Amino acid sequence: MFGDLGGTRYDMPIQTILDMAAEGPADTGKYQARVLSIFQVGDIATATVAEDGYWGTGSFVDLFSLCRIDGS
């Protein structure tokens, strides 16, 4: 996964993100997420999700790319 947080670029393996989430859950009482868009063409889709209050103060816009391969 990669992105920008406060002007600093981060590139890290997905397992690192999952470990961070397990150590410090996103919802500290103010967390909200909402789906902004979903677009699908055949077996390919994109989704945009906005998150606010992540770890209390973080706000993100997540861009996901999805692909169905061999039915999964």
ABEGO torsion letter per residue (X at the ends): XBEBBGGBBBBBBAAAAAAAAAABBABAGABBBBBABBBBBEABBBBBBBBBGBGGABBBBBBBBBBBBGGX
